Amino acid sequence: MQRGQSVARERGQLRPLGADEPRTDDAGQLFDEARVFHRDDEQCSFPALAPLATALLLAVLQGLRPPALDLKVGGDWIPWRAYAPGSPAAADPLLRRAVRWEDTRPGLRVGSFEVRVSGGLLVNSVAIAEIDPARYRFALAAASGFATRAADAWMADTELVGAVNTGLFRPDGAPQGLVLIDGARYGRRAGWLDAAVVIADGRLRLAESPALDTVTGPVSAFQVIPWLVRGGRAVLGTSSGLRLSRTHRDRRLTLCLAGDGLVRLMLSNFELFGGNAGTIPVGLTIPEQALIAAASGCSDAVALDGGISAQLAIRFPQRVRRMPGWREVPVMMLIRPR
């Protein structure tokens, strides 16, 4: 079985999905099979255990009443905050203290921090990659016919510094909404996808989706939903994402353009009871994702495709930090040195 290939269960065994079988994001499937994500190269699956079902049930019950988060700082859990729609986005000194930076190269570093639902067992480690756009340039890439590929496959190009998945896509692998790659247009703009990631001269900006109608030149772009932070304020639930679930928990991937000029990518991973059982695609709610984006000092931030599609790989001199998804994707955002 290839890394990143979708699987199905048959008589208690795992097998690759055939071309005639649809991929699924059905959260109920997690009660039948736990997809496990490891921080390094390995991935595996195992039958769901009773503690897993308990953790998922706790996630549902606590989601009925949006809780505050605790933040782990210096080994201690500290009561933190809950999401407040419309609140100013500003870098939180407590969050800055919580981040443990683990890998660095000039203009780029990767670390992590931990949050949990207040008083609960739902712990999430959140990876954060901080990138200086003065040193690195961004680009969109897709294989011929939008054939799906994993971030790890793109990283076979040793000149690449990083790869991260982008927007939503259909079961047949076609991207949702409009995609531009170096000025070439694919698909049509989708009105329900209200945000757009635009790349010009290797630099990122976030825009309202209608702005893509007038974009010209060798520009790349893709559509996403929702806005988390817009113009220095948390806008989820006020002007974006009004119909999205506030209680569903999943892996979340955030693209943040920070007020200090840096680009931040944040990927949450659910950890079962804080143990070493691995990471499964159940974690933060979207309001919690927006809360963390606002506290990270994002001037603008959007959610990229999360769940089993979320994946990130960053190259350092000592190793490639791999945070794989379970599913290959049609469009990848690549990072190269300038």
C-alpha positions in Angstrom: 0.0 0.0 0.0 1.4 3.4 -0.9 1.8 6.1 1.7 -1.2 8.4 1.6 -3.4 6.0 -0.3 -7.0 5.8 0.8 -8.2 2.5 2.4 -11.3 0.6 3.1 -12.2 -2.1 5.6 -13.1 -5.6 4.4 -13.7 -8.4 6.8 -11.6 -6.7 9.4 -8.7 -6.0 7.1 -7.5 -2.9 5.3 -7.3 -2.7 1.5 -6.7 0.2 -0.9 -9.7 1.9 -2.3 -10.4 1.0 -5.9 -11.0 3.7 -8.6 -14.7 2.9 -8.4 -15.0 3.5 -4.7 -15.5 7.0 -3.3 -13.3 8.5 -0.7 -15.0 9.8 2.4 -14.7 12.3 5.1 -17.5 10.7 7.2 -16.6 11.2 10.8 -18.6 8.2 11.7 -16.1 6.0 10.0 -13.7 6.8 12.8 -15.7 4.6 15.1 -14.9 1.7 12.8 -11.3 2.5 12.1 -8.8 4.8 13.7 -6.4 6.4 11.2 -3.1 7.1 13.0 -0.7 9.8 12.1 2.9 9.7 13.4 5.3 12.7 13.5 7.9 11.0 11.3 7.7 8.7 8.4 5.4 5.9 9.6 1.7 5.6 9.2 -0.6 2.8 10.3 -4.2 1.9 11.0 -5.7 -0.1 13.8 -9.2 -1.2 14.9 -11.0 1.3 17.0 -10.6 0.8 20.8 -13.0 1.6 23.6 -10.9 4.6 24.8 -11.0 6.0 21.3 -14.8 5.9 21.3 -14.8 7.5 24.7 -12.6 10.3 23.6 -14.9 10.9 20.5 -18.0 10.9 22.7 -16.3 13.4 25.0 -15.6 15.6 22.0 -19.3 15.6 21.0 -20.6 16.3 24.6 -18.1 19.1 25.3 -18.9 20.5 21.8 -22.5 21.1 22.9 -21.2 23.9 25.1 -18.3 25.6 23.5 -15.5 25.4 26.1 -12.5 27.5 26.8 -9.0 26.1 26.1 -6.2 25.4 28.5 -2.6 26.1 27.3 0.4 24.0 28.3 3.2 26.3 29.4 6.4 24.9 30.9 4.8 21.6 31.8 1.8 23.1 33.5 -1.8 23.5 32.1 -2.9 27.1 32.4 -6.6 28.2 31.9 -6.5 30.3 28.7 -9.5 31.6 26.8 -12.5 30.9 24.6 -13.3 32.1 21.1 -14.9 35.6 21.0 -16.2 36.5 17.5 -15.3 40.0 16.4 -12.4 40.3 19.0 -9.1 41.9 18.0 -6.4 39.6 16.9 -3.1 40.2 18.7 -0.1 38.0 19.5 -0.6 36.5 23.0 2.6 36.4 25.1 1.4 33.3 26.9 1.1 31.4 23.6 4.5 32.7 22.6 5.9 31.1 25.8 4.1 27.8 25.1 5.7 27.2 21.7 8.7 24.8 21.8 10.9 25.5 18.7 12.4 22.2 17.5 13.9 22.7 14.0 15.4 25.9 12.5 17.1 27.1 9.3 17.6 30.8 8.3 14.2 32.4 7.9 12.2 29.3 8.8 11.5 27.3 12.0 9.1 24.7 13.2 7.8 24.0 16.7 4.7 22.9 18.5 2.5 23.7 21.5 -0.3 21.9 23.3 -3.9 22.9 24.1 -6.8 21.0 25.6 -10.5 21.5 26.3 -10.6 23.1 29.8 -10.7 20.3 32.4 -11.1 17.7 29.7 -9.1 14.9 28.2 -9.0 16.2 24.6 -5.4 17.2 24.1 -4.2 18.7 20.8 -0.6 19.2 19.9 -0.4 22.0 17.3 2.6 22.2 14.9 3.6 25.7 13.8 5.8 26.6 10.9 7.1 30.1 10.7 8.4 31.3 7.3 10.0 34.6 6.3 8.7 35.5 2.8 11.8 37.6 2.3 13.8 34.4 2.1 11.3 31.9 0.7 8.9 32.0 -2.2 5.6 30.2 -2.6 4.1 28.6 -5.7 1.2 26.3 -6.6 1.7 23.0 -8.4 -0.4 20.2 -9.7 0.3 16.9 -11.5 -1.1 16.4 -15.0 -4.9 16.2 -14.9 -4.8 17.1 -11.2 -3.7 13.6 -10.3 -3.5 13.4 -6.6 -0.2 13.3 -4.8 1.1 13.5 -1.2 3.3 16.2 0.1 6.0 13.6 0.7 6.0 12.8 -3.1 6.6 16.4 -4.0 9.4 16.6 -1.4 11.4 14.1 -3.6 12.5 17.3 -5.3 15.4 18.1 -3.0 15.3 21.8 -4.0 12.0 22.2 -2.2 11.9 23.5 1.3 8.3 22.7 2.0 4.9 21.4 0.8 1.4 21.9 2.2 -2.0 21.0 0.9 -4.4 23.7 -0.2 -8.2 23.8 -0.8 -11.1 21.5 -0.9 -11.6 19.0 -3.7 -14.3 16.6 -5.1 -14.3 12.8 -4.8 -13.0 12.6 -8.3 -9.9 14.7 -7.3 -11.0 17.9 -9.1 -10.4 21.0 -7.0 -13.5 22.8 -5.7 -13.8 26.3 -7.0 -11.4 28.3 -9.2 -7.7 27.4 -9.3 -5.1 29.6 -11.1 -1.6 28.2 -11.7 0.8 30.8 -13.2 -2.1 32.6 -14.9 -3.8 29.4 -16.3 -7.4 29.1 -15.1 -9.0 25.8 -14.1 -12.6 25.4 -13.0 -15.1 28.1 -12.1 -15.3 30.4 -9.1 -17.5 29.0 -6.4 -19.6 31.6 -4.5 -19.8 29.6 -1.3 -16.0 29.7 -1.0 -15.6 33.2 0.3 -11.8 33.5 0.6 -8.9 33.2 -1.8 -5.2 32.6 -1.4 -3.3 34.6 -4.1 0.4 34.1 -5.0 2.1 36.8 -7.0 5.9 37.0 -7.4 6.2 34.2 -4.9 4.4 36.2 -2.1 1.1 35.3 -0.5 -1.9 37.5 0.1 -5.5 36.7 1.1 -8.4 38.2 -0.7 -12.2 38.0 -1.1 -13.0 35.4 -3.8 -14.6 37.8 -6.3 -11.2 39.5 -6.6 -10.1 36.5 -8.7 -12.4 37.6 -11.5 -10.1 40.5 -12.3 -6.7 38.9 -11.6 -4.3 39.0 -14.6 -0.8 37.9 -15.3 1.2 34.9 -14.1 -0.6 34.7 -10.8 -1.6 31.6 -8.9 -4.6 31.3 -6.6 -7.1 28.9 -5.0 -10.4 29.3 -3.0 -11.0 28.3 0.6 -13.5 28.7 3.4 -13.7 30.2 6.0 -12.0 33.4 6.9 -10.7 33.0 10.5 -9.1 36.5 10.9 -9.7 39.4 8.6 -8.2 42.9 8.9 -6.9 42.1 12.5 -10.2 40.8 13.8 -11.6 37.4 14.4 -14.4 37.2 11.8 -15.5 33.5 12.0 -19.2 33.5 12.8 -19.6 37.2 12.1 -18.9 37.6 8.3 -17.6 34.1 7.3 -18.4 30.5 8.0 -21.9 31.3 9.2 -23.2 27.9 8.2 -20.2 25.8 9.4 -20.5 23.6 12.4 -19.2 25.1 15.6 -18.9 21.8 17.4 -17.3 19.3 14.9 -13.8 18.3 15.8 -11.2 17.6 13.2 -7.6 18.1 12.2 -7.3 21.8 11.3 -4.8 23.5 9.0 -4.4 27.3 9.2 -2.7 29.7 6.9 -1.8 32.9 8.8 -0.3 36.1 7.4 1.0 37.7 10.6 1.3 41.4 11.5 5.1 40.9 11.8 5.3 40.0 8.1 5.9 36.3 8.6 3.8 33.5 7.2 2.6 30.9 9.7 1.2 27.4 9.0 -0.5 25.7 12.0 -1.6 22.0 11.9 -3.5 20.5 14.8 -3.3 16.8 15.8 -5.5 15.1 18.2 -3.6 13.0 20.9 -5.5 10.3 22.6 -5.3 10.8 26.4 -1.9 12.4 25.9 -0.4 8.9 25.3 1.7 7.5 22.5 -1.2 5.9 20.6 -0.7 8.4 17.8 -2.7 11.1 16.2 -6.1 10.8 14.6 -8.0 13.3 12.5 -10.2 14.5 15.3 -9.1 17.6 17.2 -10.1 21.3 17.2 -13.4 22.9 16.4 -13.3 25.7 13.9 -13.9 28.4 16.6 -10.9 27.0 18.5 -8.9 27.1 15.3 -9.9 30.8 14.9 -9.0 31.5 18.5 -5.5 30.2 18.0 -5.1 32.1 14.8 -6.1 35.3 16.5 -3.8 34.7 19.4 -0.9 34.0 17.0 -1.0 37.6 15.8 -2.5 36.9 12.4 -3.7 40.0 10.5 -5.4 37.7 8.1 -6.0 33.9 8.4 -8.0 31.3 6.6 -8.6 27.6 7.0 -7.0 25.3 4.4 -8.4 21.8 3.8 -8.2 19.9 7.0 -9.2 16.4 8.2 -7.5 13.5 6.5 -6.3 15.7 3.7 -4.2 18.0 5.9 -0.5 17.5 5.4 2.7 19.5 5.8 6.4 18.7 5.1 9.4 21.0 5.8 13.0 20.3 5.0 15.8 21.1 7.4 19.5 20.2 7.1 19.1 17.4 9.6 15.8 15.9 8.5 12.5 16.5 6.7 9.7 17.2 9.2 6.8 15.2 7.9 3.2 15.7 9.1 1.4 13.4 6.6 -2.2 13.2 5.8 -4.1 10.0 4.9 -5.2 11.2 1.5 -3.4 12.5 -1.5 -4.5 15.9 -2.9 -4.7 17.5 -6.3 -3.0 20.9 -5.6 0.0 21.5 -3.5 1.5 24.8 -2.3 5.3 24.6 -2.5 8.0 26.6 -0.7 11.4 27.3 -2.3 14.4 29.5 -1.3 14.5 32.9 -3.1 
